[in-house]
Amino acid sequence: MIGGRRTGPAERGAGGRSVLVTRPGGDSDPVVARLVRAGVTVHAVPAVITRLLPPGGNLDEAAARLPEFDWVVVTSAAGAEALAEAWARAQPTERAAGHETGRGGEVVDAAPALGLDAPVRARFAAVGPATADALRRTGFTPSIASRDGTATGIVAALRAMGDTAGLRVLLPRASAAAADLPAALRAAGARVEEVVAYETIEAPAESAGPLRGALADPDLAAIAVASGSAVRGLVALASSSPDAARLRSIPFVSIGPSTSAEVRRLGLPLGAQATVPTAGALAHAVLRLLDVPHAGPADGDSPDTHPADTHPAEADPTDVGLTGGGPAVARSAGVPSSVEVTP
């Protein structure tokens, strides 16, 4: 549902203020649910939507050659799910028999459906914890999962795993993705093959009316954004609104550094940034900005936020985390603190 206005059970505790959430999920988005539980009124208006590509295209062709790559770097949950569907389609019919893929891209009974008993030498790197979770759901195990969602962090982690010169890297991602990640990988010596995994549609027409309603709300106190494309889509949608100027006065809450950079580039006010690029951390950043009491940590995500003039520590080789090992083991591996490594 697009444009819903949902009110939590304790709206008075949030001072009667409302928040605009621009993520693709609309009313079903977990950020919306978290804010509503905290008593905040939410305008759920997608500023960007995603659409899977039809079968038989470049993604399917690349998925069929998956064993040729050293690394597959996946940047979003949508990309993970699209790749999983393409890999399932590339398998022999008898291997995938009895398994189906869900409409949203989630693979049912993923490990057998994906034929993971077959040799696949490629290792997987996930940009952000939500992407890592999506890969695991589909049966792929990420060897590296960055926590900060940055190109710097993932490239530093790949360097820590060994020589990056000549590595063959598959990069399935959105049609409107930024150029920083493939540029950083190529600068590190990797041979990168980019492929569009799904389409990103900025400023969907059906959101224009609901956005006008949200901007007309006198209690609107924050705008949550989770991608640079959402920021651009929001600005484009607002251009036809009589209250478009409000975008210059209402603080934005960003999910991570690259989104914050786009907010700043467009001259919009950045009020807060989530420490980790997850839905729970983004919601918590909004609650902290609004000073909602007893917000509490959000579903296992780090509750901390960064002030608008700072960024998370990126690729710090002196402080690291390693799944299954303590800090001393991780430090000896030289992996950045922003990266989780699966042994």
N, C-alpha and C positions, 0 to 999 in steps of 0.2 A: 504494500500500500504506500502510495506517495502522498505526502502532504498532511499526514495525520498529525493531530495535536494531542499528545497523551499527557495526562496529569497523574503524578504520583500520589500515594496515599497520605503524604505529609507535606503538601506543597507549602504550607505556612513556614515550615522549617527551612525552606530554601528562600524565604523572603518574598515569595510570590514571583520570583524571576523565572524567565524562560530561556531555553537554549536552542539554537538551530544546529541540528546534526545533518551533515551533508553526505554521509556515506551511502553506498549503493543499496544497502538492505532496507532502507525506509523504516517503517515501524517495527520490522522484525530484527533490526540490527541490535547486537548485544550492547553497544554503547547507549542506545536509547533505553533498553531495558534497565541497565545499571542506573542511569540518571532518574528514571521514573521511580525505581525502588527507593531512591534517596529523597524523593519528594519534589523533583524538579519537573516543571512543565516543558515538554519537548516538541519542537517542530521538526518532524522527520522529512527532509526534502533532499533527495539525492541530487547532487550537482554533477555527478558522473555515474554512468552505468556501464556494465561490461556485458559482452555478448560473445559466446563461443563461436568459433569458425566452423563451417561445414566440413565434414570428413573429406579426405582425399587431397588435402592441400599440402603446403610445405611442412607443416607441423607433423603430419603423418609420415612424410618422407624422411624427416630428420629422426623421428622416433624409431623408425625401422632400422636406422643406422646407429642406434644408441651404443652398441658395443664398441664402436669406433672411437668414442670420445674418452678422454681421461677424466674430465669433470663435466657435470651438468650443474649450472648455477641457476637456481630458481628464485625469483624475486617476489612472488606473491602466492597466496593460497589458490587464486584463480589459475595461475600459471601451472601450479602443481597438479591441479585437477584436470586441466586441459591436456597436459603432457601424459597423465595417466590414461586418459581415454584414448589418446593417440597410440600409446604403447600397447594398450589392450587390442586395439583394432589391427595392429601390426603383427599380432601373434597368430600362429596356425589355428584354424577353426576348432580343431579338437581340443586344443589347450584351453581356449577361452569358453568352450561350451558350458552352458549352464550358468554363466555369469553375465550380469548386465551392468551398465553404467547408469547412475542416476542422472536426472535432468540437469542438476546443478554441477555435474562433473565429478561427484564423489563416486568412487568405484566400489561396488558391493563385493565383499569377500575378495579384497584386492590382491593379496599375495598370490593365490592360485591363478586368478584372472590375468595377472600381469606376467605370468610365466617366470617368476623370479627364481625358479630352479634352473633356468637357462643361464649360461655365463654372461654376465654384464660387468665389464671391467670398470665402467665409468663410476666414479664416486659423485655424491651429490652434496652441494653446498646450498644452504637455505639462507636467504636474506630476511632475517626476522624470525621470531619464535612462532608466529602464526603460520608462516610458510613451512617451517620445520614440522609442525603438527600436521599440516595438510599432507606433506610428503609421507609421513608415517602412516596416516590413514589409508593412503593408496598403496602401501606396501614397500615404498622406497625408504631407505634409512639414510638420513643426512649425516655425512661425516663431519660437516662443519655447519654450525648454525649461529649466525651473527645475532647479537642482542640489540645492536644499535641501528640496524637497518641501513647502513651506509656502504657505499662502494669501497671506501678506504678500509673499513674493517674486514670485509670479505677478501679483498686482495691481500691485505697483510696476513690473514690467516692462511691463504693459499701459499704465500711465500714461506710461512713458517713450516708448512708441511713438506717443503722441498723446492727444488728449482722449478720456476714457472716458465722458463724459456722453452718454447716449442710445445707446451701443453695444448692439447686440443680441447676446447671448451665450447659446449653447447649452451646457448643463452636463450631459452624460450621466455617471452615476456609480452607485455601489452603493446598494442599498436602505437600508443602515444608515449611510450617510455622515454625517459631522458637518456642522453648519450654519455653520462659520466661513467657508468659501470663498464660498458664495453671499451671505452677509451682507457680506463684505468687498467683493465685486464690486458689490453694490447700493449700498453706502456710497460707492463711487467713481462712482456715477451710471449704471452699466450696467443694462440691462433684461435680466434673467436668466430663462431658461426651463430649469427643472430637469426631467430625465427619468431614470427608473430604467433603467439599462442592464443590470444583472444583480442577482441576489439575493445577499445575504450571510447566511449561516446561522451564527450563533454557537453554540458548544458542541455540535457534532454528536454525536449519541448514540453513534455507533460509536467515538468517541475516549475515552469514559469509562473503559473497562477498561485500554487502553494507558496512559492518563495515571496511573492508580493504580499501575501497574507502574513508570513513570518516577519518580514521587514516592517510591516505596519504595526506589529505588536509593541506597545510602549514598554513592556516589561522584558524585552529581549536583552539579555545581558552577556551572552557569549556565543561564539560560533565555532563548532568543532569541525576540523578538516583533517583528512587522513591521507591526502596525496596532493601533489602539485597539480594534477589534472582536475581534482575537485576544486582547488582554489581558482583555477582559470575558468572552470565551468560556472562556478558561483558568480564570478565577476561578469561573465557573459550573460547569465540569466538575469542578474540584477540590473543590467543596462536599460531594460524596459520598465523598471519599477520606479514609481515616483519617490520612493524612499531609498534609492540606490546609494545616496550619500551616507546612509547609516553604516555602510560597510567600512567607512573611514573612522568611525567612532566606537564601534563595538569590538572588544578584544577577541582575537582569534586564539584558539587552542589547537596546537599542532601535534601530530602523532610522532614526528621525528625531524631530524635536521634538514633533510631535503625538502620536506613540506614547509618547514619554517622559512627556508631560503626563498621559496616561491611566494610566501606571504609577504616577506620583506621586499622582494623584487617588485611586487605590484603596489608597494606603498601602503600596505594594510597594517593595522596595529596588531602585534603579536603579544598576547598576554601570558602564555605559558606553553611549555612543551613537555610531553610525556617522556619519562626516562627511557622506557623501552617501547618499541613500536607494536603495541597490542591494544585491543579494544578496551580491556580493563584498565590499563594504564592511562589511556586517553580519557576515559570517563572520570577516572580519579583526578586527573589534571584539571578537568572542568570543575569538579566539586571543590578542589582546593582553591581555584581561582575565585569561585563564588563564595568561599568561606562557609560551606555547608558543614555544620557541626557533625561529629561522629561519622564522617564519611567512611573511614576504615579502609584497609587494603581491598583491592578488587580482584577476587577470584585468582589468587596466587600471583598476580602481577605486582611488580614493584610499585609502591604507592608514591614514590618520589616524583617530583616534577622539577624541571629546570626553569629558572627565571628567563624572561624573554631575551635577555642579552647574553645567554651562555649556551653552550652545546654540550652534549655528553662527551665523556672522554672517549677518543677514538684511537684504536690501534696502539694502546699503551703496552709496550712489551714487558713492563715490570710488574704488572698485576693482572693475573689471568685466572680463568676458571676452566677446569677440565672435568667432564662428566666421568664419574667413576674413580676419580683421583683427587687428592687434596691439592691446595694451592702450591705446595713445594714441587709436586710432580709437574703441575701445569707450568710453573715458571721455567722449569728446566726445558720444557718443550718449546718455549719462546712464543706461545700463542697469545694474541692480544686479549685483554680483559673483556672486550666486547664480543668475544667468540666462544661458543661452547663446542667442544670436540667430543665425538663419540669414539671411544677406543675401538 
